[in-house]
Amino acid sequence: MMVVGIGSDLVHISRIEAVLERRGEAFAKRILRAEELLFFSQKKTSRQRAVFLAKRFAAKEALSKALKTGIGKVSWQHILVNNTASGAPEITLFDHALDVCRALGAATIHLSLSDEQDMALAFVVLSD
């Protein structure tokens, strides 16, 4: 396995919570794909929604760093963060994000997500 990209991101959950309070679901719709919005809307509390969104935000930022583009060059909507049947987080790419990933020679995306108190962390490794 050869590593072709690494990215990480750390997000204050309280910042995401504050943005959600100000902008409501419009902010979530900007960051999340329809599949992710379904799970977001099923969260019972505003804190659970903020944690969910913070982890997806961090994962997408970390991926954009691993792709060496930053989030401005790939769309939030071209990145899907979901979970396998066993609960492990995974990323699926679409459109330009997928093209950039392939151009780097990456065949596999490894994703780790964590949250503790007010922080959400994502770490992404791209490998051939």
MOPAC internal coordinates of N, CA, C and O (Angstrom, degrees):
PM7 1SCF
backbone

  N    0.0000 0     0.00 0     0.00 0    0    0    0
  C    1.4539 1     0.00 0     0.00 0    1    0    0
  C    1.5295 1   108.63 1     0.00 0    2    1    0
  O    1.2310 1   121.02 1   -55.13 1    3    2    1
  N    1.3185 1   115.65 1   124.87 1    3    2    1
  C    1.4593 1   120.27 1   174.86 1    5    3    2
  C    1.5318 1   109.09 1  -109.19 1    6    5    3
  O    1.2310 1   120.81 1   -49.76 1    7    6    5
  N    1.3171 1   116.05 1   130.24 1    7    6    5
  C    1.4630 1   121.43 1   178.45 1    9    7    6
  C    1.5259 1   108.60 1   -79.63 1   10    9    7
  O    1.2310 1   120.79 1   -51.70 1   11   10    9
  N    1.3342 1   116.09 1   128.30 1   11   10    9
  C    1.4659 1   120.60 1   178.93 1   13   11   10
  C    1.5331 1   112.40 1  -113.72 1   14   13   11
  O    1.2310 1   120.39 1   173.89 1   15   14   13
  N    1.3197 1   116.86 1    -6.11 1   15   14   13
  C    1.4624 1   120.08 1   177.83 1   17   15   14
  C    1.5125 1   111.78 1  -170.35 1   18   17   15
  O    1.2310 1   120.98 1   -36.14 1   19   18   17
  N    1.3301 1   115.72 1   143.86 1   19   18   17
  C    1.4647 1   122.21 1   177.15 1   21   19   18
  C    1.5201 1   107.63 1  -136.14 1   22   21   19
  O    1.2310 1   120.54 1   -41.39 1   23   22   21
  N    1.3240 1   116.57 1   138.61 1   23   22   21
  C    1.4610 1   120.86 1   175.80 1   25   23   22
  C    1.5116 1   110.71 1  -149.26 1   26   25   23
  O    1.2310 1   120.81 1   -31.54 1   27   26   25
  N    1.3118 1   116.06 1   148.46 1   27   26   25
  C    1.4634 1   120.44 1   175.82 1   29   27   26
  C    1.5207 1   108.68 1  -141.26 1   30   29   27
  O    1.2310 1   120.99 1   -21.34 1   31   30   29
  N    1.3213 1   115.70 1   158.66 1   31   30   29
  C    1.4537 1   120.41 1   176.41 1   33   31   30
  C    1.5182 1   109.05 1  -153.29 1   34   33   31
  O    1.2310 1   121.33 1   -35.22 1   35   34   33
  N    1.3211 1   115.06 1   144.78 1   35   34   33
  C    1.4565 1   123.57 1  -179.11 1   37   35   34
  C    1.5225 1   107.48 1  -126.38 1   38   37   35
  O    1.2310 1   120.14 1   -51.91 1   39   38   37
  N    1.3243 1   117.33 1   128.09 1   39   38   37
  C    1.4617 1   122.09 1  -174.80 1   41   39   38
  C    1.5260 1   109.91 1  -126.59 1   42   41   39
  O    1.2310 1   120.75 1   -44.98 1   43   42   41
  N    1.3387 1   116.18 1   135.02 1   43   42   41
  C    1.4642 1   121.08 1   171.31 1   45   43   42
  C    1.5297 1   107.51 1   -76.71 1   46   45   43
  O    1.2310 1   120.27 1   -62.57 1   47   46   45
  N    1.2996 1   117.08 1   117.43 1   47   46   45
  C    1.4651 1   121.09 1  -179.38 1   49   47   46
  C    1.5253 1   110.34 1   -61.01 1   50   49   47
  O    1.2310 1   119.94 1   143.77 1   51   50   49
  N    1.3271 1   117.72 1   -36.23 1   51   50   49
  C    1.4694 1   120.95 1  -179.84 1   53   51   50
  C    1.5318 1   111.76 1   -62.11 1   54   53   51
  O    1.2310 1   119.73 1   148.12 1   55   54   53
  N    1.3304 1   118.11 1   -31.88 1   55   54   53
  C    1.4734 1   120.56 1   176.66 1   57   55   54
  C    1.5262 1   110.46 1   -66.55 1   58   57   55
  O    1.2310 1   120.75 1   137.59 1   59   58   57
  N    1.3259 1   116.17 1   -42.41 1   59   58   57
  C    1.4704 1   120.43 1   177.90 1   61   59   58
  C    1.5241 1   109.44 1   -65.02 1   62   61   59
  O    1.2310 1   120.77 1   138.62 1   63   62   61
  N    1.3246 1   116.13 1   -41.38 1   63   62   61
  C    1.4638 1   120.77 1   179.08 1   65   63   62
  C    1.5366 1   110.43 1   -60.47 1   66   65   63
  O    1.2310 1   120.31 1   137.91 1   67   66   65
  N    1.3264 1   117.02 1   -42.09 1   67   66   65
  C    1.4666 1   121.41 1   179.91 1   69   67   66
  C    1.5312 1   111.17 1   -65.78 1   70   69   67
  O    1.2310 1   120.46 1   138.83 1   71   70   69
  N    1.3259 1   116.73 1   -41.17 1   71   70   69
  C    1.4703 1   120.06 1   178.48 1   73   71   70
  C    1.5269 1   110.01 1   -65.21 1   74   73   71
  O    1.2310 1   120.36 1   139.52 1   75   74   73
  N    1.3158 1   116.92 1   -40.48 1   75   74   73
  C    1.4670 1   120.05 1   177.80 1   77   75   74
  C    1.5253 1   110.91 1   -62.79 1   78   77   75
  O    1.2310 1   120.14 1   142.30 1   79   78   77
  N    1.3242 1   117.33 1   -37.70 1   79   78   77
  C    1.4645 1   120.36 1   178.17 1   81   79   78
  C    1.5247 1   110.88 1   -65.16 1   82   81   79
  O    1.2310 1   120.64 1   140.12 1   83   82   81
  N    1.3369 1   116.38 1   -39.88 1   83   82   81
  C    1.4699 1   120.97 1  -178.39 1   85   83   82
  C    1.5195 1   112.57 1   -76.31 1   86   85   83
  O    1.2310 1   120.50 1   133.75 1   87   86   85
  N    1.3130 1   116.65 1   -46.25 1   87   86   85
  C    1.4696 1   120.61 1  -170.36 1   89   87   86
  C    1.5211 1   113.65 1  -105.80 1   90   89   87
  O    1.2310 1   120.44 1   169.33 1   91   90   89
  N    1.3130 1   116.76 1   -10.67 1   91   90   89
  C    1.4525 1   120.45 1   178.19 1   93   91   90
  C    1.5183 1   112.98 1    65.82 1   94   93   91
  O    1.2310 1   121.46 1    29.14 1   95   94   93
  N    1.3081 1   114.81 1  -150.86 1   95   94   93
  C    1.4606 1   120.65 1  -174.97 1   97   95   94
  C    1.5285 1   112.83 1   -68.30 1   98   97   95
  O    1.2310 1   119.70 1   164.46 1   99   98   97
  N    1.3115 1   118.18 1   -15.54 1   99   98   97
  C    1.4737 1   120.52 1   178.49 1  101   99   98
  C    1.5261 1   110.40 1   -58.81 1  102  101   99
  O    1.2310 1   120.32 1   140.68 1  103  102  101
  N    1.3279 1   116.99 1   -39.32 1  103  102  101
  C    1.4663 1   120.45 1   178.38 1  105  103  102
  C    1.5236 1   110.08 1   -65.63 1  106  105  103
  O    1.2310 1   120.36 1   134.67 1  107  106  105
  N    1.3158 1   116.92 1   -45.33 1  107  106  105
  C    1.4677 1   120.75 1   179.05 1  109  107  106
  C    1.5252 1   110.44 1   -60.84 1  110  109  107
  O    1.2310 1   120.07 1   138.94 1  111  110  109
  N    1.3263 1   117.46 1   -41.06 1  111  110  109
  C    1.4687 1   121.05 1  -179.95 1  113  111  110
  C    1.5216 1   112.06 1   -65.36 1  114  113  111
  O    1.2310 1   120.11 1   152.48 1  115  114  113
  N    1.3292 1   117.39 1   -27.52 1  115  114  113
  C    1.4664 1   121.03 1   177.56 1  117  115  114
  C    1.5284 1   111.03 1   -71.83 1  118  117  115
  O    1.2310 1   120.38 1   144.45 1  119  118  117
  N    1.3246 1   116.88 1   -35.55 1  119  118  117
  C    1.4612 1   122.35 1  -174.26 1  121  119  118
  C    1.5286 1   112.05 1   -91.18 1  122  121  119
  O    1.2310 1   120.29 1   141.05 1  123  122  121
  N    1.3168 1   117.06 1   -38.95 1  123  122  121
  C    1.4620 1   122.04 1  -170.75 1  125  123  122
  C    1.5228 1   113.11 1   -99.32 1  126  125  123
  O    1.2310 1   121.34 1   -35.23 1  127  126  125
  N    1.3198 1   115.04 1   144.77 1  127  126  125
  C    1.4651 1   121.59 1   170.76 1  129  127  126
  C    1.5305 1   108.24 1   -77.67 1  130  129  127
  O    1.2310 1   120.58 1   -12.86 1  131  130  129
  N    1.3159 1   116.50 1   167.14 1  131  130  129
  C    1.4689 1   121.21 1  -178.32 1  133  131  130
  C    1.5269 1   111.81 1   -55.85 1  134  133  131
  O    1.2310 1   120.45 1   139.85 1  135  134  133
  N    1.3350 1   116.74 1   -40.15 1  135  134  133
  C    1.4630 1   120.73 1  -179.54 1  137  135  134
  C    1.5272 1   110.92 1   -62.42 1  138  137  135
  O    1.2310 1   120.81 1   140.40 1  139  138  137
  N    1.3350 1   116.06 1   -39.60 1  139  138  137
  C    1.4631 1   121.03 1   179.79 1  141  139  138
  C    1.5278 1   110.88 1   -72.94 1  142  141  139
  O    1.2310 1   120.58 1   142.86 1  143  142  141
  N    1.3306 1   116.51 1   -37.14 1  143  142  141
  C    1.4659 1   120.68 1   179.15 1  145  143  142
  C    1.5187 1   111.83 1   -60.56 1  146  145  143
  O    1.2310 1   120.39 1   146.63 1  147  146  145
  N    1.3130 1   116.86 1   -33.37 1  147  146  145
  C    1.4601 1   120.54 1   177.92 1  149  147  146
  C    1.5268 1   110.43 1   -59.77 1  150  149  147
  O    1.2310 1   120.34 1   132.08 1  151  150  149
  N    1.3312 1   116.95 1   -47.92 1  151  150  149
  C    1.4658 1   121.05 1   179.28 1  153  151  150
  C    1.5317 1   111.03 1   -69.01 1  154  153  151
  O    1.2310 1   120.29 1   141.49 1  155  154  153
  N    1.3360 1   117.05 1   -38.51 1  155  154  153
  C    1.4623 1   122.20 1   177.63 1  157  155  154
  C    1.5281 1   110.26 1   -57.14 1  158  157  155
  O    1.2310 1   120.55 1   132.85 1  159  158  157
  N    1.3251 1   116.56 1   -47.15 1  159  158  157
  C    1.4683 1   121.07 1  -176.39 1  161  159  158
  C    1.5261 1   112.72 1   -69.24 1  162  161  159
  O    1.2310 1   120.21 1   161.52 1  163  162  161
  N    1.3266 1   117.20 1   -18.48 1  163  162  161
  C    1.4638 1   120.69 1   179.58 1  165  163  162
  C    1.5283 1   113.09 1   -84.25 1  166  165  163
  O    1.2310 1   120.17 1   171.02 1  167  166  165
  N    1.3333 1   117.28 1    -8.98 1  167  166  165
  C    1.4655 1   120.34 1   178.56 1  169  167  166
  C    1.5222 1   108.83 1   -69.18 1  170  169  167
  O    1.2310 1   120.76 1   -42.56 1  171  170  169
  N    1.3296 1   116.16 1   137.44 1  171  170  169
  C    1.4613 1   120.75 1  -171.76 1  173  171  170
  C    1.5277 1   114.45 1   -79.65 1  174  173  171
  O    1.2310 1   120.07 1   148.42 1  175  174  173
  N    1.3306 1   117.48 1   -31.58 1  175  174  173
  C    1.4649 1   119.79 1  -176.09 1  177  175  174
  C    1.5278 1   110.88 1  -119.88 1  178  177  175
  O    1.2310 1   121.22 1   -19.38 1  179  178  177
  N    1.3262 1   115.27 1   160.62 1  179  178  177
  C    1.4642 1   119.57 1   177.87 1  181  179  178
  C    1.5282 1   110.35 1   -64.06 1  182  181  179
  O    1.2310 1   119.84 1   146.56 1  183  182  181
  N    1.3203 1   117.92 1   -33.44 1  183  182  181
  C    1.4721 1   121.05 1   177.97 1  185  183  182
  C    1.5271 1   110.22 1   -65.42 1  186  185  183
  O    1.2310 1   119.79 1   135.96 1  187  186  185
  N    1.3266 1   118.01 1   -44.04 1  187  186  185
  C    1.4670 1   121.08 1   178.45 1  189  187  186
  C    1.5251 1   110.79 1   -62.14 1  190  189  187
  O    1.2310 1   120.30 1   140.30 1  191  190  189
  N    1.3234 1   117.03 1   -39.70 1  191  190  189
  C    1.4682 1   120.48 1   177.70 1  193  191  190
  C    1.5284 1   110.51 1   -65.26 1  194  193  191
  O    1.2310 1   120.39 1   139.28 1  195  194  193
  N    1.3328 1   116.86 1   -40.72 1  195  194  193
  C    1.4666 1   120.72 1   179.54 1  197  195  194
  C    1.5258 1   111.17 1   -65.42 1  198  197  195
  O    1.2310 1   119.97 1   138.01 1  199  198  197
  N    1.3271 1   117.67 1   -41.99 1  199  198  197
  C    1.4703 1   121.00 1   178.37 1  201  199  198
  C    1.5276 1   109.66 1   -63.39 1  202  201  199
  O    1.2310 1   120.40 1   133.65 1  203  202  201
  N    1.3201 1   116.84 1   -46.35 1  203  202  201
  C    1.4632 1   121.48 1   178.99 1  205  203  202
  C    1.5268 1   110.52 1   -57.13 1  206  205  203
  O    1.2310 1   120.56 1   130.78 1  207  206  205
  N    1.3277 1   116.54 1   -49.22 1  207  206  205
  C    1.4624 1   120.83 1  -177.57 1  209  207  206
  C    1.5301 1   111.20 1   -68.31 1  210  209  207
  O    1.2310 1   119.87 1   140.65 1  211  210  209
  N    1.3161 1   117.86 1   -39.35 1  211  210  209
  C    1.4701 1   121.01 1   179.50 1  213  211  210
  C    1.5243 1   110.97 1   -61.30 1  214  213  211
  O    1.2310 1   120.28 1   139.40 1  215  214  213
  N    1.3185 1   117.08 1   -40.60 1  215  214  213
  C    1.4658 1   120.12 1   179.60 1  217  215  214
  C    1.5252 1   110.99 1   -68.06 1  218  217  215
  O    1.2310 1   119.91 1   139.79 1  219  218  217
  N    1.3166 1   117.77 1   -40.21 1  219  218  217
  C    1.4711 1   120.04 1   177.62 1  221  219  218
  C    1.5308 1   110.59 1   -68.04 1  222  221  219
  O    1.2310 1   120.36 1   138.91 1  223  222  221
  N    1.3260 1   116.92 1   -41.09 1  223  222  221
  C    1.4586 1   121.48 1   177.10 1  225  223  222
  C    1.5274 1   109.47 1   -58.36 1  226  225  223
  O    1.2310 1   120.35 1   130.89 1  227  226  225
  N    1.3301 1   116.94 1   -49.11 1  227  226  225
  C    1.4705 1   121.42 1  -179.85 1  229  227  226
  C    1.5250 1   111.17 1   -61.81 1  230  229  227
  O    1.2310 1   120.28 1   138.39 1  231  230  229
  N    1.3322 1   117.08 1   -41.61 1  231  230  229
  C    1.4688 1   120.53 1  -179.26 1  233  231  230
  C    1.5274 1   111.16 1   -62.98 1  234  233  231
  O    1.2310 1   120.56 1   136.95 1  235  234  233
  N    1.3216 1   116.53 1   -43.05 1  235  234  233
  C    1.4633 1   120.29 1  -178.60 1  237  235  234
  C    1.5292 1   110.97 1   -69.66 1  238  237  235
  O    1.2310 1   120.11 1   141.93 1  239  238  237
  N    1.3208 1   117.39 1   -38.07 1  239  238  237
  C    1.4696 1   120.99 1   175.29 1  241  239  238
  C    1.5270 1   110.27 1   -64.32 1  242  241  239
  O    1.2310 1   120.39 1   134.49 1  243  242  241
  N    1.3342 1   116.86 1   -45.51 1  243  242  241
  C    1.4687 1   120.77 1   179.85 1  245  243  242
  C    1.5208 1   110.52 1   -61.38 1  246  245  243
  O    1.2310 1   120.41 1   138.41 1  247  246  245
  N    1.3257 1   116.82 1   -41.59 1  247  246  245
  C    1.4618 1   119.99 1   178.05 1  249  247  246
  C    1.5247 1   110.61 1   -62.54 1  250  249  247
  O    1.2310 1   120.15 1   136.26 1  251  250  249
  N    1.3294 1   117.33 1   -43.74 1  251  250  249
  C    1.4702 1   119.70 1  -178.95 1  253  251  250
  C    1.5283 1   111.01 1   -62.22 1  254  253  251
  O    1.2310 1   120.21 1   147.77 1  255  254  253
  N    1.3166 1   117.20 1   -32.23 1  255  254  253
  C    1.4686 1   120.90 1   175.91 1  257  255  254
  C    1.5266 1   110.50 1   -71.08 1  258  257  255
  O    1.2310 1   120.40 1   139.36 1  259  258  257
  N    1.3253 1   116.84 1   -40.64 1  259  258  257
  C    1.4668 1   120.35 1   177.64 1  261  259  258
  C    1.5280 1   110.89 1   -64.18 1  262  261  259
  O    1.2310 1   120.63 1   146.59 1  263  262  261
  N    1.3292 1   116.41 1   -33.41 1  263  262  261
  C    1.4674 1   121.24 1   177.37 1  265  263  262
  C    1.5268 1   112.07 1   -76.35 1  266  265  263
  O    1.2310 1   120.92 1   169.95 1  267  266  265
  N    1.3266 1   115.84 1   -10.05 1  267  266  265
  C    1.4757 1   122.60 1   179.63 1  269  267  266
  C    1.5311 1   112.31 1    67.12 1  270  269  267
  O    1.2310 1   120.64 1  -151.21 1  271  270  269
  N    1.3341 1   116.39 1    28.79 1  271  270  269
  C    1.4615 1   120.62 1  -178.97 1  273  271  270
  C    1.5189 1   112.77 1  -115.32 1  274  273  271
  O    1.2310 1   120.27 1   151.46 1  275  274  273
  N    1.3126 1   117.10 1   -28.54 1  275  274  273
  C    1.4567 1   120.28 1  -166.82 1  277  275  274
  C    1.5176 1   108.28 1    75.23 1  278  277  275
  O    1.2310 1   120.51 1   -18.68 1  279  278  277
  N    1.3132 1   116.63 1   161.32 1  279  278  277
  C    1.4649 1   120.32 1  -174.05 1  281  279  278
  C    1.5280 1   112.05 1   -69.59 1  282  281  279
  O    1.2310 1   119.42 1   160.48 1  283  282  281
  N    1.3233 1   118.72 1   -19.52 1  283  282  281
  C    1.4621 1   120.62 1   179.60 1  285  283  282
  C    1.5135 1   114.14 1   -66.19 1  286  285  283
  O    1.2310 1   119.90 1   156.43 1  287  286  285
  N    1.3168 1   117.80 1   -23.57 1  287  286  285
  C    1.4656 1   121.72 1  -177.02 1  289  287  286
  C    1.5312 1   113.23 1   -94.90 1  290  289  287
  O    1.2310 1   120.54 1   166.07 1  291  290  289
  N    1.3183 1   116.58 1   -13.93 1  291  290  289
  C    1.4648 1   120.48 1   174.83 1  293  291  290
  C    1.5272 1   107.39 1  -126.91 1  294  293  291
  O    1.2310 1   120.44 1   -30.89 1  295  294  293
  N    1.2925 1   116.77 1   149.11 1  295  294  293
  C    1.4572 1   121.02 1  -177.81 1  297  295  294
  C    1.5264 1   110.67 1   -84.70 1  298  297  295
  O    1.2310 1   121.51 1   -37.59 1  299  298  297
  N    1.3334 1   114.71 1   142.41 1  299  298  297
  C    1.4690 1   119.40 1   172.66 1  301  299  298
  C    1.5318 1   109.48 1   -53.05 1  302  301  299
  O    1.2310 1   121.05 1   144.24 1  303  302  301
  N    1.3282 1   115.60 1   -35.76 1  303  302  301
  C    1.4606 1   121.20 1  -175.37 1  305  303  302
  C    1.5261 1   113.26 1   -74.54 1  306  305  303
  O    1.2310 1   119.93 1   170.62 1  307  306  305
  N    1.3152 1   117.75 1    -9.38 1  307  306  305
  C    1.4660 1   121.10 1   178.09 1  309  307  306
  C    1.5207 1   112.03 1   -94.19 1  310  309  307
  O    1.2310 1   120.67 1  -173.18 1  311  310  309
  N    1.3441 1   116.32 1     6.82 1  311  310  309
  C    1.4635 1   122.16 1  -179.19 1  313  311  310
  C    1.5244 1   108.33 1  -127.20 1  314  313  311
  O    1.2310 1   120.61 1   -57.04 1  315  314  313
  N    1.3154 1   116.44 1   122.96 1  315  314  313
  C    1.4641 1   122.51 1   177.07 1  317  315  314
  C    1.5221 1   108.45 1  -112.19 1  318  317  315
  O    1.2310 1   120.87 1   -55.29 1  319  318  317
  N    1.3246 1   115.95 1   124.71 1  319  318  317
  C    1.4643 1   121.27 1   174.51 1  321  319  318
  C    1.5231 1   106.56 1  -110.31 1  322  321  319
  O    1.2310 1   121.17 1   -62.70 1  323  322  321
  N    1.3161 1   115.37 1   117.30 1  323  322  321
  C    1.4580 1   119.33 1   178.16 1  325  323  322
  C    1.5217 1   108.95 1  -138.05 1  326  325  323
  O    1.2310 1   120.50 1    12.90 1  327  326  325
  N    1.3128 1   116.65 1  -167.10 1  327  326  325
  C    1.4580 1   120.96 1  -178.73 1  329  327  326
  C    1.5137 1   110.30 1  -126.77 1  330  329  327
  O    1.2310 1   121.44 1   -34.40 1  331  330  329
  N    1.3316 1   114.86 1   145.60 1  331  330  329
  C    1.4594 1   120.54 1   175.03 1  333  331  330
  C    1.5267 1   108.47 1   -71.51 1  334  333  331
  O    1.2310 1   120.40 1    -6.30 1  335  334  333
  N    1.3137 1   116.83 1   173.70 1  335  334  333
  C    1.4641 1   121.35 1   178.40 1  337  335  334
  C    1.5277 1   111.42 1   -58.79 1  338  337  335
  O    1.2310 1   120.49 1   150.22 1  339  338  337
  N    1.3305 1   116.68 1   -29.78 1  339  338  337
  C    1.4702 1   120.13 1   179.84 1  341  339  338
  C    1.5267 1   112.45 1   -86.10 1  342  341  339
  O    1.2310 1   120.18 1   176.88 1  343  342  341
  N    1.3403 1   117.27 1    -3.12 1  343  342  341
  C    1.4555 1   121.06 1   177.05 1  345  343  342
  C    1.5131 1   115.36 1    99.75 1  346  345  343
  O    1.2310 1   119.86 1   173.95 1  347  346  345
  N    1.3264 1   117.87 1    -6.05 1  347  346  345
  C    1.4669 1   120.56 1   179.92 1  349  347  346
  C    1.5261 1   109.93 1   -69.08 1  350  349  347
  O    1.2310 1   119.89 1   -40.79 1  351  350  349
  N    1.3334 1   117.81 1   139.21 1  351  350  349
  C    1.4631 1   119.04 1   178.07 1  353  351  350
  C    1.5207 1   111.08 1   -73.24 1  354  353  351
  O    1.2310 1   121.10 1   -32.76 1  355  354  353
  N    1.3216 1   115.51 1   147.24 1  355  354  353
  C    1.4637 1   120.48 1   177.24 1  357  355  354
  C    1.5170 1   109.41 1  -146.75 1  358  357  355
  O    1.2310 1   121.60 1   -21.21 1  359  358  357
  N    1.3258 1   114.54 1   158.79 1  359  358  357
  C    1.4622 1   121.37 1   179.25 1  361  359  358
  C    1.5214 1   109.04 1  -119.08 1  362  361  359
  O    1.2310 1   121.05 1   -44.31 1  363  362  361
  N    1.3292 1   115.59 1   135.69 1  363  362  361
  C    1.4578 1   122.74 1   172.31 1  365  363  362
  C    1.5255 1   106.82 1  -120.52 1  366  365  363
  O    1.2310 1   120.71 1   -45.93 1  367  366  365
  N    1.3302 1   116.26 1   134.07 1  367  366  365
  C    1.4641 1   121.27 1  -177.44 1  369  367  366
  C    1.5224 1   111.76 1  -108.23 1  370  369  367
  O    1.2310 1   121.49 1   -26.74 1  371  370  369
  N    1.3257 1   114.75 1   153.26 1  371  370  369
  C    1.4548 1   122.46 1   178.93 1  373  371  370
  C    1.5298 1   109.27 1  -135.74 1  374  373  371
  O    1.2310 1   120.78 1   -22.27 1  375  374  373
  N    1.3154 1   116.12 1   157.73 1  375  374  373
  C    1.4614 1   124.15 1   169.64 1  377  375  374
  C    1.5326 1   112.56 1    50.66 1  378  377  375
  O    1.2310 1   119.88 1    51.08 1  379  378  377
  N    1.3363 1   117.84 1  -128.92 1  379  378  377
  C    1.4683 1   121.63 1  -172.91 1  381  379  378
  C    1.5327 1   112.08 1   -62.05 1  382  381  379
  O    1.2310 1   119.84 1   142.10 1  383  382  381
  N    1.3148 1   117.91 1   -37.90 1  383  382  381
  C    1.4735 1   120.24 1   179.11 1  385  383  382
  C    1.5255 1   110.21 1   -60.86 1  386  385  383
  O    1.2310 1   120.36 1   139.06 1  387  386  385
  N    1.3141 1   116.91 1   -40.94 1  387  386  385
  C    1.4641 1   121.37 1   177.54 1  389  387  386
  C    1.5240 1   110.66 1   -65.60 1  390  389  387
  O    1.2310 1   120.07 1   138.24 1  391  390  389
  N    1.3159 1   117.47 1   -41.76 1  391  390  389
  C    1.4714 1   121.34 1   178.29 1  393  391  390
  C    1.5260 1   111.57 1   -60.98 1  394  393  391
  O    1.2310 1   120.28 1   135.45 1  395  394  393
  N    1.3285 1   117.07 1   -44.55 1  395  394  393
  C    1.4673 1   121.41 1   179.51 1  397  395  394
  C    1.5248 1   110.29 1   -63.37 1  398  397  395
  O    1.2310 1   120.71 1   136.97 1  399  398  397
  N    1.3183 1   116.24 1   -43.03 1  399  398  397
  C    1.4642 1   121.10 1   179.67 1  401  399  398
  C    1.5267 1   110.95 1   -61.22 1  402  401  399
  O    1.2310 1   120.62 1   134.37 1  403  402  401
  N    1.3084 1   116.41 1   -45.63 1  403  402  401
  C    1.4718 1   120.64 1   178.79 1  405  403  402
  C    1.5286 1   111.39 1   -63.66 1  406  405  403
  O    1.2310 1   120.45 1   140.67 1  407  406  405
  N    1.3374 1   116.74 1   -39.33 1  407  406  405
  C    1.4625 1   120.85 1  -179.99 1  409  407  406
  C    1.5288 1   111.67 1   -63.26 1  410  409  407
  O    1.2310 1   120.30 1   150.30 1  411  410  409
  N    1.3241 1   117.03 1   -29.70 1  411  410  409
  C    1.4663 1   121.08 1   176.20 1  413  411  410
  C    1.5270 1   112.01 1   -75.88 1  414  413  411
  O    1.2310 1   120.69 1   166.59 1  415  414  413
  N    1.3212 1   116.28 1   -13.41 1  415  414  413
  C    1.4574 1   120.60 1  -177.26 1  417  415  414
  C    1.5156 1   113.33 1    86.46 1  418  417  415
  O    1.2310 1   120.48 1  -163.95 1  419  418  417
  N    1.3182 1   116.69 1    16.05 1  419  418  417
  C    1.4641 1   120.70 1  -179.47 1  421  419  418
  C    1.5252 1   110.20 1   -83.95 1  422  421  419
  O    1.2310 1   121.00 1   -50.75 1  423  422  421
  N    1.3084 1   115.70 1   129.25 1  423  422  421
  C    1.4604 1   121.33 1   176.89 1  425  423  422
  C    1.5279 1   111.36 1  -109.34 1  426  425  423
  O    1.2310 1   120.67 1   158.13 1  427  426  425
  N    1.3343 1   116.33 1   -21.87 1  427  426  425
  C    1.4623 1   121.01 1  -176.15 1  429  427  426
  C    1.5217 1   109.81 1  -131.42 1  430  429  427
  O    1.2310 1   121.23 1   -41.59 1  431  430  429
  N    1.3350 1   115.25 1   138.41 1  431  430  429
  C    1.4617 1   121.70 1   175.69 1  433  431  430
  C    1.5215 1   107.52 1  -114.73 1  434  433  431
  O    1.2310 1   120.82 1   -59.86 1  435  434  433
  N    1.3181 1   116.03 1   120.14 1  435  434  433
  C    1.4639 1   122.13 1   176.93 1  437  435  434
  C    1.5266 1   107.04 1  -101.89 1  438  437  435
  O    1.2310 1   120.22 1   -49.76 1  439  438  437
  N    1.3314 1   117.18 1   130.24 1  439  438  437
  C    1.4620 1   121.86 1  -177.38 1  441  439  438
  C    1.5155 1   110.25 1  -130.43 1  442  441  439
  O    1.2310 1   120.89 1   -47.42 1  443  442  441
  N    1.3173 1   115.91 1   132.58 1  443  442  441
  C    1.4576 1   121.93 1   171.70 1  445  443  442
  C    1.5219 1   107.79 1  -124.32 1  446  445  443
  O    1.2310 1   120.53 1   -47.58 1  447  446  445
  N    1.3301 1   116.59 1   132.42 1  447  446  445
  C    1.4632 1   122.92 1   178.31 1  449  447  446
  C    1.5177 1   109.43 1  -123.85 1  450  449  447
  O    1.2310 1   120.88 1   -34.99 1  451  450  449
  N    1.3244 1   115.93 1   145.01 1  451  450  449
  C    1.4574 1   120.22 1   177.01 1  453  451  450
  C    1.5189 1   109.10 1  -152.76 1  454  453  451
  O    1.2310 1   120.81 1   -27.04 1  455  454  453
  N    1.3252 1   116.05 1   152.96 1  455  454  453
  C    1.4606 1   119.92 1   171.50 1  457  455  454
  C    1.5217 1   108.71 1  -142.29 1  458  457  455
  O    1.2310 1   121.67 1   -34.02 1  459  458  457
  N    1.3194 1   114.41 1   145.98 1  459  458  457
  C    1.4627 1   121.99 1   179.64 1  461  459  458
  C    1.5207 1   107.40 1  -151.67 1  462  461  459
  O    1.2310 1   120.54 1   -54.41 1  463  462  461
  N    1.3032 1   116.57 1   125.59 1  463  462  461
  C    1.4608 1   122.87 1  -178.11 1  465  463  462
  C    1.5259 1   110.08 1    50.20 1  466  465  463
  O    1.2310 1   119.57 1    68.59 1  467  466  465
  N    1.3326 1   118.42 1  -111.41 1  467  466  465
  C    1.4639 1   120.30 1  -174.96 1  469  467  466
  C    1.5265 1   113.48 1  -102.33 1  470  469  467
  O    1.2310 1   119.64 1  -165.56 1  471  470  469
  N    1.3245 1   118.28 1    14.44 1  471  470  469
  C    1.4622 1   120.55 1  -175.98 1  473  471  470
  C    1.5298 1   111.31 1  -121.44 1  474  473  471
  O    1.2310 1   121.53 1   -38.09 1  475  474  473
  N    1.3275 1   114.68 1   141.91 1  475  474  473
  C    1.4661 1   122.03 1   171.62 1  477  475  474
  C    1.5247 1   106.57 1  -122.17 1  478  477  475
  O    1.2310 1   120.64 1   -44.69 1  479  478  477
  N    1.3188 1   116.38 1   135.31 1  479  478  477
  C    1.4584 1   122.33 1  -175.41 1  481  479  478
  C    1.5181 1   109.91 1  -126.20 1  482  481  479
  O    1.2310 1   120.95 1   -41.07 1  483  482  481
  N    1.3257 1   115.79 1   138.93 1  483  482  481
  C    1.4671 1   121.52 1   173.04 1  485  483  482
  C    1.5187 1   108.42 1  -131.14 1  486  485  483
  O    1.2310 1   121.32 1   -38.51 1  487  486  485
  N    1.3254 1   115.08 1   141.49 1  487  486  485
  C    1.4601 1   121.77 1   177.20 1  489  487  486
  C    1.5183 1   107.38 1  -134.55 1  490  489  487
  O    1.2310 1   120.56 1   -51.96 1  491  490  489
  N    1.3325 1   116.54 1   128.04 1  491  490  489
  C    1.4624 1   122.37 1  -177.07 1  493  491  490
  C    1.5218 1   109.72 1  -124.38 1  494  493  491
  O    1.2310 1   121.04 1   -45.05 1  495  494  493
  N    1.3263 1   115.62 1   134.95 1  495  494  493
  C    1.4585 1   122.19 1   172.47 1  497  495  494
  C    1.5222 1   107.31 1  -124.54 1  498  497  495
  O    1.2310 1   120.59 1   -51.31 1  499  498  497
  N    1.3273 1   116.48 1   128.69 1  499  498  497
  C    1.4629 1   122.34 1   174.03 1  501  499  498
  C    1.5166 1   107.60 1  -101.62 1  502  501  499
  O    1.2310 1   120.55 1   -48.17 1  503  502  501
  N    1.3302 1   116.55 1   131.83 1  503  502  501
  C    1.4639 1   119.76 1   178.93 1  505  503  502
  C    1.5186 1   110.10 1  -134.05 1  506  505  503
  O    1.2310 1   121.94 1   -19.40 1  507  506  505
  N    1.3481 1   113.89 1   160.60 1  507  506  505
  C    1.4647 1   118.70 1  -179.76 1  509  507  506
  C    1.5135 1   110.91 1   -81.56 1  510  509  507
  O    1.2310 1   120.10 1   180.00 1  511  510  509

